[in-house]
């Protein structure tokens, strides 16, 4: 098909028996387009990685939702506010242009023809010729200056490799510059380095909303937001970006499906509203978004069976995205239903505070009933632990349901001590990502095992520093050899080396050094602020 522009063409090709993209099965295809001259000779080739999935945001009447109108004193759109272009001059060594750190930037250079190049968050990725495995599209477009080229989009990288001879290479940064409102002043020099690197990780993942990673996806995810929110509360205090994230995730409403199309992320979205209210002392945001919160919470109830349990939906179930589909996690219905309890419990808290008594009574009743049923179905008194499946009394013991039970008040104080002892002794398979490792760390610190968390901070986050990380990765897999350490989702270099869920040290380290650490998921108020001499600001 030809558009009004004679230089544009649309080609439609059937794709039969394709496998759709999903987080559990991130199937990707490679489209190759050859531009040929009149003699049939190939003069240009373009490869593009893509997945097949459908997105729509419509109201209950089937119509597209009306966009909000933003007023601004400048010409920049809202998502560009706060981004001040700054040029960085890289160094050239061994054929790679090195920014010196992870950056989000346009690549710019001078060349007589369209230059070919690759980028990488690591040296092996930048040197790789496995074009089909690239997570980003490297394409140069001409600028207004003769012979000067620029990447067609900002890229996430540290290293750039040019195939062609180029000059005047520079990187035009495309990064937000929030100001730290708090700094970590206690601990060892190593721990302070971990805290500072976590802050840099969160800074780069700050766009109009908090994205999960700067190389891959660049989308907000509700489960990830729990980490970004708590990390921001302990560092940048960037409430606006949290609010933007909640709005981006929740504005579609239940009629558009689960948040991120993931059932446990709908729970996390409600929980994050409660967290935001208490970490940033802002009840008015919940008041202004109450219609959204109410409809989402009621939709969660509609997923439940007679016992209040969520068994299965058409949406995905994550719990721990790095281990999705991993048999070590088990069926995951216990942690899912504990999150369901927490969402109902937090929604009831907000309803009470805002004066919506009918909602509060309804959700509290459902929450307490669900808590009792989870304990009846999943708790094993002989072991003092929760099994991973509320529908199977013989299911194995797994970590996530147990530390969720500690954090959200499903386990009593005596049971918490036994659970934390089992977590500290590694009696159950490890978490799949640094995301859930940080959430588990809160439970350990609250019950006197900050020593275990310090050890994990050193081995995991310190291990990344030892590998030259300038930002933290979404998963630490030191058992892998060579370049395989960068593989993820069965893709070479699929691992994101700057991921917001890795910013957990921003709140874990201050909690370790707090005189009386408090539970951010249970205490009404900003956790640790009243007794924490480890923080300044």
Residue pairs with C-beta under 8 A, 6 or more apart in sequence:
1 9
1 10
1 11
1 12
2 8
2 9
2 10
3 9
3 10
15 29
15 52
18 27
18 29
18 52
19 25
19 27
19 52
20 27
20 51
20 52
20 53
21 27
21 28
21 51
21 52
21 53
22 53
22 316
23 262
23 316
23 318
23 321
23 324
24 316
24 324
24 325
25 325
26 51
26 489
26 490
26 491
27 51
27 52
28 49
28 50
28 51
28 491
29 49
29 50
29 51
29 52
30 47
30 48
30 49
30 50
30 132
31 47
31 48
31 50
32 45
32 46
32 47
33 45
33 46
33 47
33 48
34 42
34 44
34 45
35 42
35 43
35 44
35 45
35 46
36 42
36 43
37 43
46 139
47 131
47 132
48 137
49 132
49 134
49 135
49 137
56 256
57 64
57 65
57 251
57 252
57 256
58 64
58 65
58 255
58 256
59 65
59 253
59 255
60 253
60 255
65 251
65 252
70 77
70 78
72 78
72 81
74 81
76 83
78 208
79 207
79 208
81 208
82 176
82 177
82 178
83 174
83 175
83 176
83 177
84 177
85 172
85 173
85 174
86 172
86 173
87 170
87 171
87 172
87 173
88 99
88 103
88 105
88 170
88 171
88 172
88 173
89 170
89 171
90 97
90 98
90 99
90 100
90 160
90 169
90 170
90 171
91 97
91 98
91 100
92 98
92 169
95 127
95 161
96 123
96 126
96 127
96 159
96 160
96 161
97 159
97 160
97 161
97 162
97 169
98 158
98 159
99 105
99 157
99 158
99 159
99 160
99 171
100 158
100 470
101 158
101 200
101 470
101 471
102 121
102 156
102 157
102 158
102 200
102 204
102 214
102 470
102 471
102 497
102 498
103 156
103 157
103 158
103 171
103 173
103 175
103 204
104 154
104 155
104 156
104 173
104 174
104 175
104 204
104 214
105 154
105 155
105 157
105 171
105 172
105 173
105 174
105 175
106 150
106 151
106 153
106 154
106 155
106 171
106 172
106 174
107 117
107 119
107 140
107 150
107 151
107 155
107 160
107 169
107 171
108 143
108 148
108 149
108 150
108 151
108 168
108 169
108 170
108 171
108 172
109 115
109 140
109 148
109 149
109 162
109 166
109 167
109 168
109 169
109 170
110 147
110 148
110 149
110 166
110 167
110 168
111 140
111 147
111 149
111 164
111 165
111 166
111 167
112 147
113 164
114 140
114 142
114 149
115 140
115 149
115 162
115 163
115 164
115 166
116 138
116 140
116 162
116 163
116 164
117 138
117 140
117 160
117 161
117 162
117 163
117 164
118 125
118 126
118 127
118 128
118 134
118 138
118 160
118 161
118 163
119 125
119 126
119 136
119 138
119 155
119 156
119 157
119 159
119 160
119 161
120 126
120 127
120 128
120 157
120 158
120 159
120 160
120 161
120 493
121 156
121 157
121 158
121 159
121 215
121 486
121 493
121 496
121 497
121 498
122 158
122 159
122 486
122 493
122 497
123 159
124 483
124 486
124 493
125 159
125 486
125 493
126 157
126 158
126 159
126 160
126 161
127 161
128 134
128 492
128 493
130 492
130 493
133 491
133 492
133 493
133 494
134 493
135 215
135 216
135 491
135 493
135 494
136 155
136 156
136 157
136 215
137 152
137 153
138 151
138 155
139 151
139 152
140 149
140 150
140 151
140 152
141 149
141 150
141 151
141 152
142 148
142 149
143 149
143 150
148 168
150 172
154 174
156 204
156 213
156 214
156 215
156 498
157 215
158 470
160 169
160 171
162 169
175 203
175 204
176 203
176 206
176 207
177 203
178 203
178 206
178 236
178 238
178 241
179 236
180 199
180 235
180 236
180 537
181 235
181 236
181 237
181 537
182 234
182 235
182 237
182 535
182 536
182 537
183 235
183 535
183 536
183 537
184 191
184 192
184 195
184 196
184 506
184 509
184 510
184 534
184 535
185 192
185 534
185 535
185 536
186 509
186 510
186 513
186 533
186 534
187 195
187 509
187 512
187 513
187 534
190 458
190 462
191 454
191 457
191 509
193 465
194 457
194 461
194 462
194 465
194 505
194 509
195 505
195 506
195 509
197 461
197 465
197 469
197 470
197 471
197 472
197 505
198 231
198 461
198 472
198 502
198 503
198 504
198 505
198 506
199 235
199 236
199 503
199 506
200 470
200 471
201 471
201 472
201 498
201 499
201 500
201 502
201 503
202 210
202 228
202 231
202 232
202 235
202 236
202 500
202 503
202 506
203 236
204 214
204 471
204 498
205 211
205 212
205 213
205 214
205 228
205 498
205 499
205 500
205 503
206 236
206 238
206 241
207 218
207 241
208 241
208 244
208 248
209 220
209 241
209 244
209 245
209 247
209 248
210 220
210 224
210 225
210 228
210 229
210 232
210 241
210 242
210 245
210 500
211 217
211 218
211 219
211 220
211 500
212 218
212 219
212 220
212 221
212 224
212 474
212 496
212 499
212 500
212 501
213 474
213 496
213 498
213 499
213 500
214 496
214 498
215 496
215 497
215 498
216 494
216 496
217 496
220 245
220 248
220 249
221 249
221 260
221 262
221 265
222 249
222 259
222 260
222 262
222 265
222 266
222 268
222 269
222 272
223 260
223 262
223 264
223 265
223 268
223 318
223 321
223 435
224 435
224 500
224 501
225 242
225 245
225 246
225 249
225 268
225 269
225 272
226 268
226 271
226 272
226 275
226 439
227 435
227 438
227 439
227 500
227 501
227 503
227 504
228 242
228 245
228 500
228 501
228 503
229 242
229 245
229 272
229 275
229 276
229 279
230 275
230 279
230 504
230 506
230 507
230 520
231 500
231 503
231 504
231 506
231 507
232 238
232 239
232 241
232 242
232 506
233 279
233 280
233 507
233 520
233 526
233 527
234 506
234 507
234 510
234 528
234 535
235 506
237 280
239 276
239 280
239 282
242 272
242 276
242 280
243 276
243 285
246 269
246 272
246 273
246 276
246 285
246 289
247 289
249 259
249 260
249 265
249 269
250 259
250 269
250 289
250 292
250 296
251 292
253 292
253 295
253 296
254 295
254 296
254 298
254 299
257 314
257 315
258 265
258 266
258 313
258 315
259 265
259 266
259 268
259 269
259 296
261 315
261 316
262 315
262 316
262 317
262 318
263 303
263 310
263 313
263 315
263 316
263 317
263 336
264 317
264 318
264 319
264 335
264 336
264 339
265 318
266 296
266 299
266 300
266 315
266 343
267 300
267 336
267 339
267 340
267 342
267 343
268 339
268 343
269 296
270 293
270 296
270 297
270 300
270 343
270 346
270 347
271 339
271 342
271 343
271 346
271 521
273 285
273 286
273 289
273 293
273 346
273 350
274 346
274 347
274 349
274 350
275 520
275 521
276 282
276 285
276 286
277 283
277 285
277 286
277 350
277 353
278 520
278 523
278 524
278 525
278 526
279 520
279 526
279 527
280 526
281 526
283 353
283 354
286 293
286 350
286 353
286 354
287 354
290 354
290 356
293 347
293 350
294 347
294 356
294 359
297 343
297 344
297 347
297 359
297 363
300 310
300 340
300 343
300 344
301 344
301 363
301 366
303 310
303 313
304 310
304 340
304 366
304 370
305 311
307 370
307 373
307 377
308 337
308 340
308 366
308 369
308 370
308 373
309 333
309 337
309 370
309 373
309 377
309 390
309 391
310 333
310 336
310 337
310 340
311 333
311 391
316 324
317 332
317 336
318 324
319 329
319 332
319 335
319 336
319 400
319 436
320 329
320 400
320 431
320 432
320 433
320 435
320 436
321 432
321 433
321 435
322 432
322 433
322 435
322 436
322 474
322 475
322 488
323 329
323 431
323 432
323 433
324 432
326 432
328 398
328 429
329 388
329 398
329 400
329 429
329 432
330 388
330 389
330 395
330 396
330 398
331 388
331 389
331 391
331 392
331 395
332 388
332 389
332 398
332 400
332 401
333 388
333 389
333 390
333 391
334 374
334 378
334 386
334 387
334 388
334 389
334 390
334 398
334 400
334 401
335 388
335 398
335 400
335 401
335 404
337 370
337 374
337 390
338 374
338 401
338 404
338 405
338 408
338 410
339 404
339 408
340 370
341 367
341 370
341 371
341 374
341 408
341 410
342 404
342 408
342 521
344 363
344 364
344 366
344 367
344 370
345 363
345 364
345 367
345 408
345 409
347 359
347 363
348 359
348 360
348 361
348 363
348 364
348 367
349 360
349 524
351 357
351 359
351 360
351 363
352 360
371 409
371 410
373 390
374 386
374 390
374 405
374 410
375 410
377 390
377 391
377 393
378 386
378 387
378 388
378 389
378 390
378 401
379 385
379 386
379 387
379 411
379 415
380 386
380 387
380 397
383 397
384 415
384 418
384 419
384 422
385 397
385 402
385 418
385 419
385 422
386 397
386 401
386 402
386 405
386 410
386 411
386 419
387 393
387 394
387 395
387 396
387 397
387 398
387 401
388 395
388 396
388 397
388 398
388 400
388 401
389 395
397 422
397 427
397 428
398 428
398 429
399 423
399 428
399 429
399 430
399 431
399 436
399 440
400 431
400 436
402 411
402 419
402 422
402 423
402 428
403 419
403 423
403 439
403 440
403 443
403 444
404 410
405 411
405 415
405 416
405 419
406 416
406 419
406 420
406 443
406 446
406 447
407 439
407 442
407 443
407 446
407 519
407 521
407 522
408 521
408 522
409 522
411 419
416 443
416 447
417 447
419 443
420 443
420 444
420 447
420 448
420 449
422 428
423 440
423 443
423 444
423 449
423 452
424 444
424 449
424 452
430 437
431 437
431 440
432 475
433 474
433 475
433 501
434 460
434 461
434 472
434 473
434 474
434 475
434 476
434 499
434 501
434 502
434 504
435 474
435 501
435 502
435 504
437 456
437 460
437 504
438 501
438 504
438 505
438 507
438 508
439 504
441 453
441 456
441 457
441 504
441 508
442 507
442 508
442 511
442 519
442 520
442 521
444 450
444 452
444 453
445 453
445 508
445 511
445 512
445 517
446 517
446 518
446 519
450 511
450 512
450 517
453 508
453 512
454 512
457 505
457 508
457 509
460 476
461 472
461 476
461 502
461 505
463 476
463 478
464 472
464 473
464 476
467 485
469 497
471 497
471 498
471 502
472 497
472 498
472 499
472 502
472 503
472 505
473 495
473 496
473 497
473 498
473 499
473 502
474 488
474 495
474 496
474 499
474 501
474 502
475 488
475 495
477 485
478 485
480 487
483 492
483 493
485 495
486 492
486 493
486 494
486 495
486 497
487 493
487 494
487 495
488 494
488 495
488 496
507 520
507 527
507 528
509 534
510 528
510 532
510 534
510 535
511 517
511 527
511 528
512 534
513 532
513 533
513 534
514 528
514 531
514 532
514 534
515 531
515 532
515 533
516 531
517 527
517 528
518 525
518 527
518 528
519 527
520 527
528 535
529 535
